[in-house]
């Protein structure tokens, strides 16, 4: 039995480099934006959420982080508690005598700590009820407390940093700090616990232009100090526990704590870098600055992989992750103008539904035909799903099902493919007619790759000259125009050259009787001459560069 004659397969052209990288597509997928403006347009100074640490060994903390649905936003004399799922404020804490700083929720989502301009540190119960209850108040610091942060491994341990130049370690049941670290000579505005399951190691950054590493088990001062050329605005330890980022001025320094030396200085921002955040399970770092730019860095070579611009200076940033795999969900950015921007990345079924809605809206804008086409596509996908289910039922008790060519995947007779006009002409050997169908650039269904497919197939069948012979001036001109248009494209140049040579050989004797035909041949020759000049210039330049490289090596 003879095999079925299939339609001519369309060529697949080589694709050039995409102008948009995979990283840029990923970060642009944070597109479902929602904005909130703080009361009296107070600047959004801090955004935090209790992300689960990869080094956490406490099962209670891991379980708590999975069910937690809260993140905190500090602005002016208030701290607002937001829902991660709803992206709406749930409750507001306004029990501060002055400006609040660094509102941080504990990993179990039940307790929040914040400092304020008077030097007080307050701990609130935010786990139940509509109002936050004050659990603890410390007033040991004598100047504004700019940093409060919970230990990632111990529920009752936290740290604070103040303008009184001290860093203190606290235990929640105690009325006084368990350890005070002194050594900074100016305001201490940032700090963090080092990862690795040890709450005794802390790092702090100060306006005295130093980053200091502290060990609560070691008496005396800092165990390691890095000096910078500007005030330290933010520090961020990487999950490895051996690398630390510090933002000073418009630069971000990458510090190796094991070798005790700087690894890299990143200067991609134009103004002061104010905030840093981890993303993608610690493989990316997101920074924000007073220039209004958000930049994303990969942590292997510290190259910028994506970025975006906001309308106001950025004071705080956080990539909020959810789920057991800690998948990035929200990009939260707090600005000087008092606007909190939340950009959400949908995934799973939510992303599928959003794509379906967008496709339906686009089809509705185009017209009824586009909507009918979309409905047909959805019906086809539904039939395919039913077919797969049928095949699964048929395959019970066997390992592999091999469908025959005479049947489709559902077990019925295969539907005959409907051929286009040029495909029917080509199959019946009327090559000139088929070529005229696909070469006409004025037709609405014209596709250059289809014309290339037909010409390539004619060349393989040694029928290219047959399709070009016996034409009049009207039918030759479209071929000359097509060859002239694509002769400079490397993907088309081989076929265009063959077409041009055949047309010159067959119709050059008629050029004197037709001015339009002469003009088209002259235009084709002119484009070929320009391409030859470009190629010669490229060869000359390549030789010069090669000579310079050889001289440099010697």
ABEGO torsion letter per residue (X at the ends): XBBBBBBBBBBBBBBBBBABBAAAAAAAABABBBBBBBBGGBBBABBBBBBBBAABABAAAAAAAAABABBBBBBEABBBBBBAAAGBBABBBABBABBBBGBBBBAAGABBBBBBAAGBBBBBBAABEABBBBABBBBABABBBABBBBBAABAABBBBBBAAGBBBBBBAABABBABBBBGBABBBABEBBBBGGBAABBBBBBAAGBBBBBBAABBEBBABBBBBABBBABBBBBAAGABBBBBBEABBBBBBAAAGBBABBBAABABBBABBBBBGGGABBBBBBAAGBBBBBBAAAGBBABBBBBABBBABBBBBBBEAAGBBABBBBBBAAGBBBBBBBBBEAAAAAAAAAAAAAAAAAAEAAAAAAAAAAAAAAAAAAAAAAAAAAAABGBABBBBBAABBAAGBBBBBBBBBAAAAAAAAGBAAAAAAAAABAABAABBAAAAAAAAAAAAAAGAAAAAABGBBAAAAAAAAAAAAAAAABAAAAAAAAAAAAAAAAAAAAAAAABAAAAAAAAAAAAAAAAAAAAAAAAAAAAAAAAAAAAAAAX
